[in-house]
Amino acid sequence: MNSFIPNIQEDELLFSLFARYHERSLNKNEKTTLTELGSPKINPLLPNNIQSFIEMLGPFDTRDEEYYLKYHTLLFIIVIFSLLFNINTYYNI
């Protein structure tokens, strides 16, 4: 559990939160920062392994994974564009 994580703003991406944490923690590389935030495999732009980040917050934040996916990642934009442009035809899926 880490009590040093800055508060996430209403319209901020996880990427920005992670960048602020990285800057304030004075870690030398991003992998160390991501490890401290839950897992070195976290992708702050796409919804990938953020459950470990949410578990690491513990009692400091009561929001769930769905909240972070919906308001603080690019998932919503990716879904909209994939539906609009029928991305399956571009990748022959």
Backbone atoms as SQL, in Angstrom:
CREATE TABLE atoms (id INTEGER PRIMARY KEY, chain TEXT, resi INTEGER, resn TEXT, atom TEXT, x REAL, y REAL, z REAL);
INSERT INTO atoms VALUES
  (1, 'A', 1, 'MET', 'N', 0.843, -1.169, 0.000),
  (2, 'A', 1, 'MET', 'CA', 0.000, 0.000, 0.000),
  (3, 'A', 1, 'MET', 'C', 0.888, 1.232, 0.000),
  (4, 'A', 2, 'ASN', 'N', 0.545, 2.210, -0.808),
  (5, 'A', 2, 'ASN', 'CA', 1.356, 3.400, -0.981),
  (6, 'A', 2, 'ASN', 'C', 0.502, 4.625, -0.689),
  (7, 'A', 3, 'SER', 'N', 0.876, 5.425, 0.288),
  (8, 'A', 3, 'SER', 'CA', 0.084, 6.608, 0.651),
  (9, 'A', 3, 'SER', 'C', 0.589, 7.867, -0.040),
  (10, 'A', 4, 'PHE', 'N', 1.577, 7.732, -0.897),
  (11, 'A', 4, 'PHE', 'CA', 2.210, 8.872, -1.550),
  (12, 'A', 4, 'PHE', 'C', 1.551, 9.241, -2.884),
  (13, 'A', 5, 'ILE', 'N', 0.617, 8.455, -3.365),
  (14, 'A', 5, 'ILE', 'CA', 0.023, 8.681, -4.684),
  (15, 'A', 5, 'ILE', 'C', -0.790, 9.967, -4.685),
  (16, 'A', 6, 'PRO', 'N', -0.551, 10.857, -5.666),
  (17, 'A', 6, 'PRO', 'CA', -1.334, 12.091, -5.745),
  (18, 'A', 6, 'PRO', 'C', -2.802, 11.788, -6.068),
  (19, 'A', 7, 'ASN', 'N', -3.674, 12.696, -5.713),
  (20, 'A', 7, 'ASN', 'CA', -5.093, 12.534, -6.043),
  (21, 'A', 7, 'ASN', 'C', -5.287, 12.683, -7.537),
  (22, 'A', 8, 'ILE', 'N', -6.153, 11.852, -8.098),
  (23, 'A', 8, 'ILE', 'CA', -6.446, 11.939, -9.522),
  (24, 'A', 8, 'ILE', 'C', -7.509, 13.012, -9.734),
  (25, 'A', 9, 'GLN', 'N', -7.295, 13.844, -10.737),
  (26, 'A', 9, 'GLN', 'CA', -8.238, 14.912, -11.038),
  (27, 'A', 9, 'GLN', 'C', -9.431, 14.349, -11.810),
  (28, 'A', 10, 'GLU', 'N', -10.489, 15.123, -11.880),
  (29, 'A', 10, 'GLU', 'CA', -11.741, 14.655, -12.489),
  (30, 'A', 10, 'GLU', 'C', -11.570, 14.247, -13.953),
  (31, 'A', 11, 'ASP', 'N', -10.809, 14.988, -14.724),
  (32, 'A', 11, 'ASP', 'CA', -10.675, 14.715, -16.157),
  (33, 'A', 11, 'ASP', 'C', -9.251, 14.311, -16.539),
  (34, 'A', 12, 'GLU', 'N', -8.574, 13.619, -15.662),
  (35, 'A', 12, 'GLU', 'CA', -7.177, 13.251, -15.863),
  (36, 'A', 12, 'GLU', 'C', -7.048, 11.773, -16.226),
  (37, 'A', 13, 'LEU', 'N', -6.144, 11.465, -17.134),
  (38, 'A', 13, 'LEU', 'CA', -5.854, 10.077, -17.472),
  (39, 'A', 13, 'LEU', 'C', -4.902, 9.478, -16.441),
  (40, 'A', 14, 'LEU', 'N', -4.946, 8.153, -16.317),
  (41, 'A', 14, 'LEU', 'CA', -4.009, 7.473, -15.426),
  (42, 'A', 14, 'LEU', 'C', -2.569, 7.776, -15.822),
  (43, 'A', 15, 'PHE', 'N', -2.341, 7.948, -17.126),
  (44, 'A', 15, 'PHE', 'CA', -1.000, 8.277, -17.614),
  (45, 'A', 15, 'PHE', 'C', -0.461, 9.519, -16.910),
  (46, 'A', 16, 'SER', 'N', -1.292, 10.552, -16.796),
  (47, 'A', 16, 'SER', 'CA', -0.882, 11.802, -16.159),
  (48, 'A', 16, 'SER', 'C', -0.628, 11.600, -14.661),
  (49, 'A', 17, 'LEU', 'N', -1.489, 10.826, -14.016),
  (50, 'A', 17, 'LEU', 'CA', -1.290, 10.527, -12.600),
  (51, 'A', 17, 'LEU', 'C', 0.026, 9.789, -12.382),
  (52, 'A', 18, 'PHE', 'N', 0.295, 8.794, -13.226),
  (53, 'A', 18, 'PHE', 'CA', 1.534, 8.034, -13.112),
  (54, 'A', 18, 'PHE', 'C', 2.745, 8.929, -13.379),
  (55, 'A', 19, 'ALA', 'N', 2.623, 9.849, -14.320),
  (56, 'A', 19, 'ALA', 'CA', 3.727, 10.768, -14.631),
  (57, 'A', 19, 'ALA', 'C', 4.016, 11.694, -13.446),
  (58, 'A', 20, 'ARG', 'N', 2.968, 12.191, -12.802),
  (59, 'A', 20, 'ARG', 'CA', 3.169, 13.037, -11.618),
  (60, 'A', 20, 'ARG', 'C', 3.811, 12.242, -10.489),
  (61, 'A', 21, 'TYR', 'N', 3.372, 11.006, -10.295),
  (62, 'A', 21, 'TYR', 'CA', 3.975, 10.160, -9.267),
  (63, 'A', 21, 'TYR', 'C', 5.451, 9.918, -9.581),
  (64, 'A', 22, 'HIS', 'N', 5.736, 9.621, -10.838),
  (65, 'A', 22, 'HIS', 'CA', 7.128, 9.356, -11.251),
  (66, 'A', 22, 'HIS', 'C', 8.004, 10.576, -10.979),
  (67, 'A', 23, 'GLU', 'N', 7.491, 11.750, -11.306),
  (68, 'A', 23, 'GLU', 'CA', 8.251, 12.981, -11.097),
  (69, 'A', 23, 'GLU', 'C', 8.517, 13.224, -9.609),
  (70, 'A', 24, 'ARG', 'N', 7.516, 13.014, -8.777),
  (71, 'A', 24, 'ARG', 'CA', 7.658, 13.296, -7.345),
  (72, 'A', 24, 'ARG', 'C', 8.411, 12.203, -6.590),
  (73, 'A', 25, 'SER', 'N', 8.409, 10.986, -7.129),
  (74, 'A', 25, 'SER', 'CA', 9.088, 9.895, -6.438),
  (75, 'A', 25, 'SER', 'C', 10.595, 9.885, -6.693),
  (76, 'A', 26, 'LEU', 'N', 11.030, 10.604, -7.714),
  (77, 'A', 26, 'LEU', 'CA', 12.443, 10.697, -8.095),
  (78, 'A', 26, 'LEU', 'C', 13.036, 9.357, -8.502),
  (79, 'A', 27, 'ASN', 'N', 12.195, 8.463, -9.004),
  (80, 'A', 27, 'ASN', 'CA', 12.699, 7.201, -9.546),
  (81, 'A', 27, 'ASN', 'C', 13.480, 7.483, -10.816),
  (82, 'A', 28, 'LYS', 'N', 14.468, 6.659, -11.080),
  (83, 'A', 28, 'LYS', 'CA', 15.309, 6.882, -12.259),
  (84, 'A', 28, 'LYS', 'C', 14.691, 6.344, -13.540),
  (85, 'A', 29, 'ASN', 'N', 13.879, 5.290, -13.450),
  (86, 'A', 29, 'ASN', 'CA', 13.252, 4.783, -14.675),
  (87, 'A', 29, 'ASN', 'C', 11.782, 4.458, -14.433),
  (88, 'A', 30, 'GLU', 'N', 11.052, 4.366, -15.524),
  (89, 'A', 30, 'GLU', 'CA', 9.615, 4.166, -15.458),
  (90, 'A', 30, 'GLU', 'C', 9.228, 2.800, -14.908),
  (91, 'A', 31, 'LYS', 'N', 10.039, 1.795, -15.167),
  (92, 'A', 31, 'LYS', 'CA', 9.717, 0.444, -14.707),
  (93, 'A', 31, 'LYS', 'C', 9.662, 0.386, -13.182),
  (94, 'A', 32, 'THR', 'N', 10.571, 1.087, -12.517),
  (95, 'A', 32, 'THR', 'CA', 10.548, 1.153, -11.056),
  (96, 'A', 32, 'THR', 'C', 9.266, 1.808, -10.569),
  (97, 'A', 33, 'THR', 'N', 8.879, 2.877, -11.232),
  (98, 'A', 33, 'THR', 'CA', 7.646, 3.574, -10.863),
  (99, 'A', 33, 'THR', 'C', 6.442, 2.676, -11.051),
  (100, 'A', 34, 'LEU', 'N', 6.346, 2.005, -12.192),
  (101, 'A', 34, 'LEU', 'CA', 5.203, 1.130, -12.444),
  (102, 'A', 34, 'LEU', 'C', 5.172, -0.046, -11.477),
  (103, 'A', 35, 'THR', 'N', 6.338, -0.536, -11.070),
  (104, 'A', 35, 'THR', 'CA', 6.391, -1.607, -10.078),
  (105, 'A', 35, 'THR', 'C', 5.844, -1.107, -8.740),
  (106, 'A', 36, 'GLU', 'N', 6.196, 0.114, -8.358),
  (107, 'A', 36, 'GLU', 'CA', 5.683, 0.691, -7.119),
  (108, 'A', 36, 'GLU', 'C', 4.173, 0.920, -7.185),
  (109, 'A', 37, 'LEU', 'N', 3.654, 1.145, -8.397),
  (110, 'A', 37, 'LEU', 'CA', 2.230, 1.401, -8.568),
  (111, 'A', 37, 'LEU', 'C', 1.412, 0.129, -8.770),
  (112, 'A', 38, 'GLY', 'N', 2.022, -1.013, -8.633),
  (113, 'A', 38, 'GLY', 'CA', 1.257, -2.249, -8.687),
  (114, 'A', 38, 'GLY', 'C', 1.854, -3.335, -9.542),
  (115, 'A', 39, 'SER', 'N', 2.332, -3.005, -10.729),
  (116, 'A', 39, 'SER', 'CA', 2.883, -4.017, -11.621),
  (117, 'A', 39, 'SER', 'C', 3.660, -3.332, -12.735),
  (118, 'A', 40, 'PRO', 'N', 4.816, -3.886, -13.122),
  (119, 'A', 40, 'PRO', 'CA', 5.558, -3.270, -14.221),
  (120, 'A', 40, 'PRO', 'C', 4.868, -3.436, -15.570),
  (121, 'A', 41, 'LYS', 'N', 3.799, -4.226, -15.610),
  (122, 'A', 41, 'LYS', 'CA', 3.082, -4.444, -16.863),
  (123, 'A', 41, 'LYS', 'C', 1.861, -3.543, -17.000),
  (124, 'A', 42, 'ILE', 'N', 1.688, -2.585, -16.100),
  (125, 'A', 42, 'ILE', 'CA', 0.561, -1.652, -16.202),
  (126, 'A', 42, 'ILE', 'C', 0.775, -0.769, -17.415),
  (127, 'A', 43, 'ASN', 'N', -0.269, -0.584, -18.184),
  (128, 'A', 43, 'ASN', 'CA', -0.242, 0.353, -19.295),
  (129, 'A', 43, 'ASN', 'C', -1.147, 1.517, -18.908),
  (130, 'A', 44, 'PRO', 'N', -0.600, 2.708, -18.669),
  (131, 'A', 44, 'PRO', 'CA', -1.416, 3.817, -18.195),
  (132, 'A', 44, 'PRO', 'C', -2.366, 4.392, -19.246),
  (133, 'A', 45, 'LEU', 'N', -2.185, 4.068, -20.515),
  (134, 'A', 45, 'LEU', 'CA', -3.077, 4.593, -21.547),
  (135, 'A', 45, 'LEU', 'C', -4.205, 3.640, -21.887),
  (136, 'A', 46, 'LEU', 'N', -3.930, 2.367, -21.853),
  (137, 'A', 46, 'LEU', 'CA', -4.942, 1.362, -22.180),
  (138, 'A', 46, 'LEU', 'C', -5.303, 0.574, -20.931),
  (139, 'A', 47, 'PRO', 'N', -6.491, 0.019, -20.891),
  (140, 'A', 47, 'PRO', 'CA', -6.921, -0.715, -19.695),
  (141, 'A', 47, 'PRO', 'C', -6.227, -2.067, -19.577),
  (142, 'A', 48, 'ASN', 'N', -5.046, -2.047, -19.043),
  (143, 'A', 48, 'ASN', 'CA', -4.225, -3.241, -18.983),
  (144, 'A', 48, 'ASN', 'C', -3.627, -3.344, -17.578),
  (145, 'A', 49, 'ASN', 'N', -4.025, -4.348, -16.822),
  (146, 'A', 49, 'ASN', 'CA', -3.486, -4.612, -15.484),
  (147, 'A', 49, 'ASN', 'C', -3.715, -3.483, -14.483),
  (148, 'A', 50, 'ILE', 'N', -4.790, -2.730, -14.615),
  (149, 'A', 50, 'ILE', 'CA', -5.012, -1.666, -13.638),
  (150, 'A', 50, 'ILE', 'C', -5.623, -2.185, -12.343),
  (151, 'A', 51, 'GLN', 'N', -6.079, -3.442, -12.348),
  (152, 'A', 51, 'GLN', 'CA', -6.627, -4.008, -11.118),
  (153, 'A', 51, 'GLN', 'C', -5.571, -4.036, -10.012),
  (154, 'A', 52, 'SER', 'N', -4.321, -4.314, -10.356),
  (155, 'A', 52, 'SER', 'CA', -3.259, -4.329, -9.345),
  (156, 'A', 52, 'SER', 'C', -3.033, -2.930, -8.772),
  (157, 'A', 53, 'PHE', 'N', -3.186, -1.899, -9.607),
  (158, 'A', 53, 'PHE', 'CA', -3.071, -0.512, -9.138),
  (159, 'A', 53, 'PHE', 'C', -4.200, -0.184, -8.162),
  (160, 'A', 54, 'ILE', 'N', -5.416, -0.598, -8.495),
  (161, 'A', 54, 'ILE', 'CA', -6.573, -0.321, -7.639),
  (162, 'A', 54, 'ILE', 'C', -6.437, -1.054, -6.306),
  (163, 'A', 55, 'GLU', 'N', -5.964, -2.284, -6.338),
  (164, 'A', 55, 'GLU', 'CA', -5.754, -3.044, -5.101),
  (165, 'A', 55, 'GLU', 'C', -4.678, -2.386, -4.240),
  (166, 'A', 56, 'MET', 'N', -3.668, -1.813, -4.876),
  (167, 'A', 56, 'MET', 'CA', -2.596, -1.166, -4.150),
  (168, 'A', 56, 'MET', 'C', -3.090, 0.089, -3.429),
  (169, 'A', 57, 'LEU', 'N', -4.110, 0.757, -3.978),
  (170, 'A', 57, 'LEU', 'CA', -4.641, 1.957, -3.331),
  (171, 'A', 57, 'LEU', 'C', -5.280, 1.633, -1.990),
  (172, 'A', 58, 'GLY', 'N', -5.853, 0.442, -1.888),
  (173, 'A', 58, 'GLY', 'CA', -6.444, -0.008, -0.633),
  (174, 'A', 58, 'GLY', 'C', -7.544, 0.920, -0.145),
  (175, 'A', 59, 'PRO', 'N', -7.487, 1.289, 1.123),
  (176, 'A', 59, 'PRO', 'CA', -8.556, 2.113, 1.698),
  (177, 'A', 59, 'PRO', 'C', -8.497, 3.583, 1.293),
  (178, 'A', 60, 'PHE', 'N', -7.459, 3.993, 0.570),
  (179, 'A', 60, 'PHE', 'CA', -7.327, 5.394, 0.199),
  (180, 'A', 60, 'PHE', 'C', -8.283, 5.800, -0.921),
  (181, 'A', 61, 'ASP', 'N', -8.787, 4.838, -1.651),
  (182, 'A', 61, 'ASP', 'CA', -9.679, 5.137, -2.769),
  (183, 'A', 61, 'ASP', 'C', -10.720, 4.027, -2.870),
  (184, 'A', 62, 'THR', 'N', -11.984, 4.401, -2.880),
  (185, 'A', 62, 'THR', 'CA', -13.059, 3.407, -2.906),
  (186, 'A', 62, 'THR', 'C', -13.633, 3.197, -4.301),
  (187, 'A', 63, 'ARG', 'N', -13.080, 3.866, -5.306),
  (188, 'A', 63, 'ARG', 'CA', -13.591, 3.696, -6.667),
  (189, 'A', 63, 'ARG', 'C', -13.150, 2.349, -7.226),
  (190, 'A', 64, 'ASP', 'N', -13.964, 1.809, -8.123),
  (191, 'A', 64, 'ASP', 'CA', -13.683, 0.475, -8.655),
  (192, 'A', 64, 'ASP', 'C', -13.030, 0.554, -10.034),
  (193, 'A', 65, 'GLU', 'N', -12.746, -0.632, -10.571),
  (194, 'A', 65, 'GLU', 'CA', -12.065, -0.731, -11.867),
  (195, 'A', 65, 'GLU', 'C', -12.893, -0.089, -12.984),
  (196, 'A', 66, 'GLU', 'N', -14.189, -0.281, -12.950),
  (197, 'A', 66, 'GLU', 'CA', -15.053, 0.273, -13.991),
  (198, 'A', 66, 'GLU', 'C', -14.958, 1.798, -14.039),
  (199, 'A', 67, 'TYR', 'N', -14.890, 2.434, -12.889),
  (200, 'A', 67, 'TYR', 'CA', -14.764, 3.892, -12.831),
  (201, 'A', 67, 'TYR', 'C', -13.480, 4.337, -13.530),
  (202, 'A', 68, 'TYR', 'N', -12.360, 3.701, -13.201),
  (203, 'A', 68, 'TYR', 'CA', -11.086, 4.078, -13.819),
  (204, 'A', 68, 'TYR', 'C', -11.085, 3.798, -15.318),
  (205, 'A', 69, 'LEU', 'N', -11.663, 2.680, -15.725),
  (206, 'A', 69, 'LEU', 'CA', -11.731, 2.362, -17.156),
  (207, 'A', 69, 'LEU', 'C', -12.557, 3.393, -17.908),
  (208, 'A', 70, 'LYS', 'N', -13.645, 3.802, -17.316),
  (209, 'A', 70, 'LYS', 'CA', -14.576, 4.701, -17.994),
  (210, 'A', 70, 'LYS', 'C', -14.081, 6.146, -18.036),
  (211, 'A', 71, 'TYR', 'N', -13.490, 6.626, -16.953),
  (212, 'A', 71, 'TYR', 'CA', -13.164, 8.041, -16.854),
  (213, 'A', 71, 'TYR', 'C', -11.675, 8.383, -16.921),
  (214, 'A', 72, 'HIS', 'N', -10.798, 7.404, -16.789),
  (215, 'A', 72, 'HIS', 'CA', -9.377, 7.737, -16.700),
  (216, 'A', 72, 'HIS', 'C', -8.483, 6.926, -17.632),
  (217, 'A', 73, 'THR', 'N', -9.054, 6.270, -18.625),
  (218, 'A', 73, 'THR', 'CA', -8.255, 5.598, -19.651),
  (219, 'A', 73, 'THR', 'C', -8.814, 5.987, -21.018),
  (220, 'A', 74, 'LEU', 'N', -8.146, 5.535, -22.057),
  (221, 'A', 74, 'LEU', 'CA', -8.590, 5.822, -23.426),
  (222, 'A', 74, 'LEU', 'C', -9.540, 4.757, -23.963),
  (223, 'A', 75, 'LEU', 'N', -9.981, 3.840, -23.114),
  (224, 'A', 75, 'LEU', 'CA', -10.837, 2.747, -23.566),
  (225, 'A', 75, 'LEU', 'C', -12.098, 3.246, -24.259),
  (226, 'A', 76, 'PHE', 'N', -12.758, 4.220, -23.696),
  (227, 'A', 76, 'PHE', 'CA', -14.001, 4.728, -24.265),
  (228, 'A', 76, 'PHE', 'C', -13.777, 5.267, -25.687),
  (229, 'A', 77, 'ILE', 'N', -12.700, 6.002, -25.872),
  (230, 'A', 77, 'ILE', 'CA', -12.385, 6.560, -27.192),
  (231, 'A', 77, 'ILE', 'C', -12.055, 5.444, -28.180),
  (232, 'A', 78, 'ILE', 'N', -11.299, 4.458, -27.743),
  (233, 'A', 78, 'ILE', 'CA', -10.946, 3.336, -28.608),
  (234, 'A', 78, 'ILE', 'C', -12.181, 2.574, -29.044),
  (235, 'A', 79, 'VAL', 'N', -13.096, 2.333, -28.117),
  (236, 'A', 79, 'VAL', 'CA', -14.330, 1.610, -28.447),
  (237, 'A', 79, 'VAL', 'C', -15.157, 2.410, -29.442),
  (238, 'A', 80, 'ILE', 'N', -15.314, 3.688, -29.221),
  (239, 'A', 80, 'ILE', 'CA', -16.101, 4.540, -30.133),
  (240, 'A', 80, 'ILE', 'C', -15.513, 4.495, -31.542),
  (241, 'A', 81, 'PHE', 'N', -14.202, 4.699, -31.659),
  (242, 'A', 81, 'PHE', 'CA', -13.584, 4.713, -32.979),
  (243, 'A', 81, 'PHE', 'C', -13.614, 3.345, -33.646),
  (244, 'A', 82, 'SER', 'N', -13.465, 2.306, -32.870),
  (245, 'A', 82, 'SER', 'CA', -13.523, 0.979, -33.485),
  (246, 'A', 82, 'SER', 'C', -14.919, 0.681, -34.002),
  (247, 'A', 83, 'LEU', 'N', -15.945, 1.198, -33.332),
  (248, 'A', 83, 'LEU', 'CA', -17.312, 1.015, -33.815),
  (249, 'A', 83, 'LEU', 'C', -17.595, 1.903, -35.026),
  (250, 'A', 84, 'LEU', 'N', -17.114, 3.129, -34.988),
  (251, 'A', 84, 'LEU', 'CA', -17.353, 4.062, -36.092),
  (252, 'A', 84, 'LEU', 'C', -16.691, 3.616, -37.388),
  (253, 'A', 85, 'PHE', 'N', -15.478, 3.165, -37.290),
  (254, 'A', 85, 'PHE', 'CA', -14.717, 2.829, -38.486),
  (255, 'A', 85, 'PHE', 'C', -14.674, 1.338, -38.765),
  (256, 'A', 86, 'ASN', 'N', -15.404, 0.570, -37.993),
  (257, 'A', 86, 'ASN', 'CA', -15.453, -0.877, -38.149),
  (258, 'A', 86, 'ASN', 'C', -14.037, -1.424, -38.324),
  (259, 'A', 87, 'ILE', 'N', -13.283, -1.297, -37.260),
  (260, 'A', 87, 'ILE', 'CA', -11.862, -1.633, -37.276),
  (261, 'A', 87, 'ILE', 'C', -11.597, -3.080, -37.690),
  (262, 'A', 88, 'ASN', 'N', -12.568, -3.942, -37.551),
  (263, 'A', 88, 'ASN', 'CA', -12.383, -5.344, -37.936),
  (264, 'A', 88, 'ASN', 'C', -12.062, -5.494, -39.424),
  (265, 'A', 89, 'THR', 'N', -12.614, -4.630, -40.266),
  (266, 'A', 89, 'THR', 'CA', -12.333, -4.739, -41.698),
  (267, 'A', 89, 'THR', 'C', -10.898, -4.341, -42.013),
  (268, 'A', 90, 'TYR', 'N', -10.302, -3.468, -41.210),
  (269, 'A', 90, 'TYR', 'CA', -8.922, -3.046, -41.463),
  (270, 'A', 90, 'TYR', 'C', -7.925, -4.130, -41.060),
  (271, 'A', 91, 'TYR', 'N', -8.274, -4.920, -40.084),
  (272, 'A', 91, 'TYR', 'CA', -7.357, -5.947, -39.599),
  (273, 'A', 91, 'TYR', 'C', -7.769, -7.349, -40.012),
  (274, 'A', 92, 'ASN', 'N', -8.782, -7.460, -40.834),
  (275, 'A', 92, 'ASN', 'CA', -9.264, -8.754, -41.319),
  (276, 'A', 92, 'ASN', 'C', -9.571, -9.728, -40.185),
  (277, 'A', 93, 'ILE', 'N', -10.273, -9.245, -39.207),
  (278, 'A', 93, 'ILE', 'CA', -10.625, -10.087, -38.062),
  (279, 'A', 93, 'ILE', 'C', -11.975, -10.731, -38.303);
